[in-house]
């Protein structure tokens, strides 16, 4: 299965709308040596880089299972954004 970064990007945004909500930046590239997608998520000076196994990405895009695809990102959002003050929604405080 030939997969594009745009497909993965769209799927991760579907699974985690918090990416856009909290203004996270996501970069994806394929690492031939590891046969895996490299994903880097950034918010300010905080960065999380992880690899996404090709078979997990492909299974998710086929609609089979997305658990493994989003575990690391979910952890980043929970620990950094939801539990801290660093990810603000851009709403004026009143």
N, C-alpha and C positions, 0 to 999 in steps of 0.2 A: 504494500500500500504506500503510495507516494503521498506524503503529507506536507502541507505548507505551514510556515509559521503563522500565517493569517488564520488558518483553520484552528490551530491550537489557541491562538490569542482569542478568537471569538468564543471558543468553547469554555476557556477559563473565565472569560467575562460573564458567560451565561451561568456557570457554576457559582462564581463569586462576584456578584454585582458590587461588592465592597471595593473591588479594585478601582473602579471609577469613582465610587462614592467617596473614598478616602484619598483619591488622587495619587494612587500608586503608579509607578512607571514599570512596564514589563518589557524585557527584551528576550528574544528567543533565537537560538542558533542550534544547528545540528553539529554534533561532534562525531565525526566519522570513526575516530579511534575508539570511542566508548560505545558507539552505536546507540547514542542517546541524545535527547534534546537537552540543551543547557538553558535554564531559565534564570533570569536575574530580575528581582523585584526591588524597587528602590522607593524610598520616601525620605526626602531630605538627605541626611548623611547616613541613614540606615539602609543596609543592603542585605538581601538574602539571595544566595545563589544555590541552585540545586539542579540535579539532573533528573530528567523525566525519562524513564525507560521507554524505548520505542514501542515495544509491545503493549505497554500500558496506555500510551498515547493513542495508538491505533485502535485498541479495544474501546476506549472512550469515544473516539470519533465514530466508531461503528454503532454506538449506542448500547454496548454490552455492559461496561463497568467503568466508572470514572473515579473510584475511590483512591487508587494509587496516584492518579494524575494530580489530584488537588490536595493531598495531605500536607505537603510542606507549605504551600501557599496558605492553606487554612490555618496552620500553626502560626505563620507570620502575622496574619490578620488578627487572630485571637490575642496573641502575646503582645504585639506591638501596637496595633491600631485600637482594638476594642478595649484593651486593658490599660492603655496609656493616654496621655494628652497630646501625643505627637501627631496623630491622624485626626485632623479637624475636618468637619464637613463643609467648611467655608461659610457657615451661617454666622450672621452677626450676633454677638452676645448682647443680651438686653437686660 
